[in-house]
Amino acid sequence: MSILEISKLSVHFGEGDQCQRVLTDIDLKVEEGEFIAIVGFSGTGKTTLISALAGLQEPTSGGVIYRGQEIDGPGAERGVVFQSYSLMPWLTVEGNVSLAVDQVFKDKPKAERKEIVDRYIDMVGLSHATNRRPAELSGGMRQRVSVARALAMQPEILLLDEPLSALDALTRSKLQDEFADICEREKKTIILITNDVDEAILLADRIIPLNPGPDATLGPHFEVNIERPRDRTAMNNDERFIKLRAAVTDYLITVGAEAQESDELVALPNIEPVRLGKKEALPKAYAEMSATGREERYLEFSELTKVYPTPKGPLTVVDGFDMKIKKGEFITLIGHSGCGKSTVLSMAAGLNKITEGGIILDGHHISNAGPDKAVVFQAPNLMPWLTAYENVELGVDKVYPNASAAERRDVVEYYLSKLGLADSMQRLAGDLSNGMKQRVGIARAFALSPKLLLLDEPFGMLDSLTRWELQDVLMDVWKRTQVTAICVTHDVDEAILLADRVVMMSNGPNAKIGNIMEVDLPRPRSRKVLLDHPDYYAYREELLEFLEAYEGGADPSEDQLSAIKEKRAARIARQRAASIAAAE
């Protein structure tokens, strides 16, 4: 029996030529106890849809029917959890949950209301923090409070608007597992808005894409026929998961590409990278290493150590990071929060003083920052009062002082065009979306023609579908420049997609390299191509198991790490043998 029915729902804003047609003719029937995941790109109207279901947004036409009655506003039978926590900062965890419970169950005795509050705070694992205020909580803990508050209202339908998207990938994975457990216990009818395909498969009974707008509407329905409880690592070996993941991803990539307008690209400007600085007098060991061929030992980390003073004594964050990188190689760094990934990157950028050891780039000891080491941070750090063009031009004018104005213009226009900003060059940075701002930041980095490109979770603030798009754009530009690159990421799929080698960091403090995985997958790469490659899920499994081995501050043995690597090698060998046998 349908508990909720969306019938020809349309939401348009404005009138006439100014009309913004967000949602058009949305139809959906939701069965009682069903878990629906709606996935889509940013700006497709997902939040508008959830607001209409919650009764917070009046439809232009059509409507939402709950148990045979059309809704005309909010109701306690529909609980909502938004992306932003919306907590009262002056109230404790208990106070924030009590606020909702006291409103919905005002006729119940105080003791009974207190029991409801305590039950749901305990369910989300916050009994130890019941008297803390939001400012004393992490992002993950704040979202747990929001979930507890929604569940404590005991709604029949739970509406979740990207509740985990503001969290880092590893915290998000942990909360997904906890949320799956809570949903099993509560047995609610749930509609989840998400941009994460893995999250949708882990949690939902049915996945429905929301096609890009204007006039956004629902796409085909994908049934998730995988038994519960679902384990993300175990699913990596499940052919049903692999096929479903590929089908949903392929559909989203296809409709996303169809919605984009193709930009006319300009020719690559013929300007050589700038040679910066004079050769420094290096310590003997560094001088000997730098005297070798540049192709094979273009970038070297030699027993790199970083120690911070603290009131309790010296804290060693990175301890003996040692690695040699070829010219033109793309390295990704992955590991749990606090493992020193960004610290290594900041030392390579010359932004963070090295305590011991050294870093050599093209024969020069790195001691300070400079445009030969371009950095793209999670936030693009643009000048909001300047246009996209002017933000890139600032660096180009400094790095190419001897080039003509026309040559410098070619550099700026080429990289902005390659990043899909040909029609947005003259727009103010402050008026751009987060995804477009990051495109400008990446264009600015490449335009410097750096010897080393450093990316510190460059897509971490973006929804996963925008992230896919920019990963492909990054790969397309990188293959033309072949700049030596290091990227810090929490995203397993991103680490594999981008890298020649994935460096897995052990837990901090005293973090070091725990494992290095060579990614023997063909280039050029795109997410769509990799999902069809038989070896891809073997690499993915190794990274997932590595992260699992270090979960919660654990310190796995060398034998345990070796077993993970051997498992991947065996899986690839088995798959290749099966492929050869099938071809004969």
N, C-alpha and C positions, 0 to 999 in steps of 0.2 A: 504494500500500500504506500502511495506517495504521501510523505509528510509535508513536502514543500514542492511547489510547482511555480516555475518562472514562465510566464506566458507573454510572448511578443513584447518583451521589455525593451524599451528604447529610452535613452537618456541623452538629450541634446541641450546645449547651452547657447543662449543668444538666439537671435532671429535674423532672417533674411541672409544677406551676404556675410554677416558676422556669426552665423550659426556654426557652432562646433558640434559635429555629430560624433559623439563618443561611442555609445553602444546603440545597436540597431537590431531589433527583432531577436532578442535572446530567448531561447526556449530550452527548458531543462526540467526534468522530473527527478526528484531525489527521494529514494526509498527510506523508510524509517530504519535507523541503525547503519545507514550507508556512510562511507567516508569518501568524499569527492575531492579531488585535487584539481584545481584550475591553474594551468600554467600559461605564461605569456610574457611578452616583452614589456619593458618599462614604457608607460604612456599608452598602453592598449586599453586602459579603462578598468583594470582589475579592482582597484580601490573603489572606483565609482560603483562597480557591480556589488561589492560587499556592502557598501553603504546603502544601496537600494534594498538589499536583502535584510539589512538591519533596521530598515525604516527610517534611516537618517537622510536619505536622498529621494525626493519625489520623482517618479518616472515621468517622462514626457508622454509616453503612451505605454499600453500594456500594464502588467503588474505582477505582484508576487502573492501567491496564495498559500496560506498556512492552514493545514487541516480543513480545507474547503472554504476558508474565509480570506478575503483579500486584506492584506495588511495595510494600515494607514499611518504607521508610525512605529517607534521602538516598542519592544515588549520583552518582559522578563523571560519568555520562553526562548528568546534568541540572544545568547551571550556572545560578546564580541571581544576579540583580542587583536589590537592593532600592532603595526610595526613599531611605533613609538609607545613607550611604556605608559604614559599618561597617569603617572602616580602623583599623589599629593606629597610634595617634598617634606612637609612638616609633620607628616604622620609616619608611624612605624609600619613595618610589614603587617603586623596584626591590625593596626588602625586602617590601613588601606583596604584590606580584605573585609574588615568589619563594616566599613562605610557602605559597601555594596550589600552585604548580608542584612544589615539593619534596615536598609531601604526595601529590599525584596521580602524579607520575612519579619516585618514590623509587628505582626500579630503573635509571633512565637515568643516564649519566655526568654529572658536574657541568657540563662544558662544553656538553653538549647541553641541559641544563636552562637554563643561562644564555642560550643561543641562543633558546630558546622565550620566555623572559622579555623579552629585548631586542626580539624580533620584535613582540610584542603591545604593548609600551610605545610602540614606533615607530608601530604601526598607529593608535593613538589620539592621536598627535601630542604625546607627552610625552618624547621623547628628550632634549630640552633641560632637563627637570626631574627626571631620573631619581634624583638625589641629594637632592631636597627632601622634607621631611616634610609630612604633611597640613595642618598649621597654616600652612604657607607657600604653600598652593595656594588658588585660588578654588573656589567651589562647583562650577563646571563642570569644572575640572581634577580635583577629587576624584572626581566621577562618572566621568570618563574612566578613572581608576585602577580603579574598581570594574568597569567594562566590560572593561578589559584583563585584570584578574584572572580574570573569568569566562571570557573567550575563551581565555586561556592554559591553562586546564584542558582545553581542546579537547573540550567536551561535544558530544554529538549533538543535544541539545535545549537551547535557551537560554530561560530563564524570566525575564521582565523585569517587575518590579512597580513601575510608575510611576517609571521611573528618572530622568526629567527634570522631574518635577512640582515639585521644590523650587527650581527655577531660574527666573530672570526670563524673560519671554517672548522677548526677543531672543537671550539665551544659549541658551535652549531651542531656538529655530529653527535656530541654527547647529549645535548638537549633533544635531538631527534629521537634517540634511543629511549630517553626518559619519557618523552611525549608519547611514543608508541606504546609504552607500558601503561601510562595513565589512560590512554584512549581505550585500551583493551579492558581495563578495569571499570571504566565509566560507561562504556557501550553507548556513547552519544551518536547522534546524527551530526556529521561534521562536514563543513565545506572549508577547504583550505586553499587560500590563494598563495601561490609560490612561484618562484622563478627557477627552482632547483629540481631538475628531473629526478635525481637520485632520492631527494626528500619525498617527492611525490610517489615514487615506486615503493619506498620503504614504508610509507604510512597509508596509502590510499587503496580503495577497492576499484576506483575508476579514475582515469586521468583524462581531462578534457582541455585541449589548448584553447586559448582566447586569441583569435587571429588579430593581426595588427589593424589599427584603425586608419583613417576615420571609418565610422560605421562598423566597429569591431563586433564580431559575432563568434559563436562557439564553433570549433572545428570538430573533427571526428572523435569518437570516444574510444579510449584504449583501456581494456579490462586488465586488471592486475591479478592474474591467476597464480599467485604465489602464496603458499601457506604461511600463516602467522604462528608464532612470532618470527619476524624476519631479521636476519643478521647480515649487516652490510658486507662483512668479509666473506661469509659463506655464500651470499648471493653472487659474488664475483665469479663463482664457479658454476652458477646455475644458468643453463642455456636459455631458460625462459626470461631471466633478468637481462641477459645480454641482448636477446632479440628485441625485447620490449624497449629497453634503453635506446637501442639503435633506431627503432621505429619512431619513437617519440622525438628523439633528437633530430633525426633526419627530417621529420615533418616541420619542426620548428625552424630549422636552418633554411629549409626550402621556402616556407611562407615569409620568413624574415628577409631572405634575399629578394623575393618577388616584390616586397613592399618598398625596397630601397630604390632610389634613382641612381643610375650609374653616372659617375663623374668622368669628364674628359681629362685624361692624365697628360701632363706635360713631360718633355724629355728630361732625363737626368742631367743636371748641369755638370760641366766638365771642370770641376775645381778640386785640387788636391787637398787632402787633410793638412792642417797646420802642424808643423813640428815645434813643439813648445819646449822652452827651457834649455839650459846647457847641461851636459853630463856632469853629475855630481861625483865628488870623490867618495867612493863607497868603502865600507869595511871590507877587508880582504876576502871573506867568505862570499859576500854579496858580489864583489867584483869578479871573482872566479866564476860564479854562476851566470852572471850577466854576459860573460865573454862567449858563452855558447850560442848556437844558432837560435835565431829569434822565432822561427816557425814553431819549433817544438817546445820551447820554454819562454814563450812570449810574456806570460804572466806567472809569477811565482810567489807563493805564500811560504815563507820559511819560518817554521816553529812560531807562528803568530800567537801572541798572548796579550790579553787585555785584563788588567786588574784595576778595580775601582776602590778607593778608600771608603770605608763606612765606619760608623760609630763603634761597631763591633769588631773592627779590624779589616784587613784587605779582603776583597771579594774577587776571586778569579772567575770571570765570566767565560772567556775563551781561553783554552789551555792547550797550546801546541797545535794549532791549525796548520797543516802542512800539505801543500798541493801544487802541482805544476799544470798549467793550462796552455794549450796550443793557441796560436793565433787563429782567430776566426771561430773558435769553439764557443758553444752556448752551454753554460752551466746553470743548473737550478739548485738552490739550497732549500731543503725542507726539514722540518722538525717541529717539536712542540714549542709552545710559547715559552720564552725565557731561555732558549737554547743558544742564543748568541748569533743567530743568522744576520739580523740587522746590524749587530756590532761589527761583524766581519765585513759587511758591505760598507759601513761608514768608515772603517779604517782603509779599505781599498779606495774609497773616494777621497781620502785625505782630510776627512771631516772629523776624525776621531783619532787622537794621539795613540800610537802603538806603544804598549808597555815593554814588550820584549819581542825579538824576532824582526822580521821585515817583509815588505812587499816590493817586488821589482816588476815594473811594467816597461817592456821594450828597452831593457838595459838601464832604466832610471829608477832609483829608489824613491818610492812614494812617501813624501813628507808633508804635502799640503794639497789643498783642493785646486782644481783648475779645469778649464773646458776640455782638456784631453781626456777627462774622466767625467762623462755626462751621467747625471743621476735623474731617474724618474721615481718620484716618491708616490705613496698611496694618494696623497692630496697633491694636485699638480702645481700649486703655488704660483698661480698666474697673477699678473697685475690686472685687477678687475676693471680699471678705468682705461686700459689699452685694448685694442682689437686683437683678435687671434693673430693676425699678420704682424702687428707691432710686438707682441710677446715673443714671437720667434725671431723677429728682426733684431731685437736687442742683443741676442747672443751672436747672431751671424755678423753683425757689424764689428763686434769685438774680435771674432776669430778669423775673419777674412779682411784684414785692414788693407791689403794690397789689391783686392779684387775691385772691379768696377761696380758701380751702382747696379748696372744691369745684371751682372753676374751674381751679386748678392741677392737681388730680387728673384733670380731664377732658383736659387737655393731655397729661399723661403717658400716660394710658390710650389716648387716641386714636392717638398715634404708635406706641406699642408694638403695638397691635392692627393698625395698618396694615402694620407690618413682620412680621406673622405670629407675634407673641409673646403673644397674648391668654391662652394657657394656661400661659405660662412667666414671667409678671410677677414672681412671688414666688420664683423659683428663684435661687440664688446665682450670680453671674456666673462664679465659678470652676468651676461644674458644667456650664456650657454648652459646646456645640461651638464651633469657630472661626466657623462660619457664623452661629450664633445670637449669638455675641458681637458680630460685626460688625453684625448687625441692631440690637442695642442701641445701638451707637455711632452708627449712622445715625439711629435714632429720637431719640437725645439731641441730635444736631445740628439736626434739623428742629424739635424741641420748643422750641429757643431762639428761633424765628421770626427767624432772622438776615437781615441785609441781603445777606450774601454767604456762599454755601456753598462750601467748599474741600475737595476730595477728593483725597488723595494716594495713588494706587493702592489704593483702598479694598477691592478684591477680589483683590489680588495674592497673598495667602496662601491663597486658597481654590481648590479644584479647579474646573475650568472649568464643570462642570454646576451646581454650587452658585452659581458666578458668574453664569451665565445667569439663574438664578432671582432672585438679588438685583438684577441689573440691571433686570429687569422690575419688581420691587418698587420700586426707586429711581425709575424712570420714572413709576410710578403715583402715588407720593407727590409727586414733583416737579411733575407736571402740575396738581395741586391747589393747590400753593403758588406756583408760578412764581417761585421764588427764583432770583436771579442766581447762576450756579454755574460753577466752573472745576474740571475733573477732570484730574489727571495720570494717564496710562496708558501701558503698553507694548503694549496689546492693540489691534490694528487694528480688529477687529470692535466692540469696546467703544467705541472712539473715534467710530465712525460711528453706532452705535446711540444714543448719548447726546446727540450734539452738534448744535447749529445751525451751528457752525463748528469745524473742526479746525485747530488751530495746530501746524504742524510746525516743530520747532526744528532749527537747524543744529548741527553738532558743536561741542563745547567744546574748549579754552577760547574765550573771546570769542564765546559762542553768542548767536544772535539769531534772529528769526523768519525761517525759510527759505521758508515758503509758508503761505497760509491758504486752506483749502478750505471753501466754503460747502456745507452738506449740504441739498440741496433734496429731502428725503424727507418724506412726510406724517407728522404726529403725530395721535393717540398711536402710539407705536412699540412693537413687541415684536420679539424676534429672529425668531420664527416668521413674522411678517408681512414683515419686511425681506428674508428669504431668498427670498421670492416676488416681490419688486419688481424689475423689469427693470433699474433703474439701480444697484442696490446693488453689483454686482460691478465696475462702472466706478469708483465711489468707492473700493472696496477696492483695485483695481489701482493707482490713483493713490498711495494711502498706501504700498503695498508697494514700488512703484517709487521713491518718495521715500526710504524707508528704505534701499533697495538702493543708491541714488545716494550716500548718506552712509556706506555700509558701510566699516568699517576706517579711519575718520577722513578719508575723502575729502571734497573741497570742490567740489561740482558747480558748473558755470557757470550763469548766469541763463538762457542759451539751453536748457540741458539741463532745468532745472526747468520752463521754459515749455513745452517739448515734452511733458513728462509731463502738465501741465494740459490742453494741447490734445488729447492722446490721449484723456483722459477725456471731454472735451466732445464729441469726434467719435464716441466709442463710444455715448454717450447719445443723440446726434442720430440715429445710425444705427439704434439700437434703437427709438427713438420713430417714426422713419419706417417701419420694418418693421411696427410695431404698427398704425399708421394704415392702411397698405396692406392688412394682413390683415383689418382691420375693414370695409373698403370692399367 
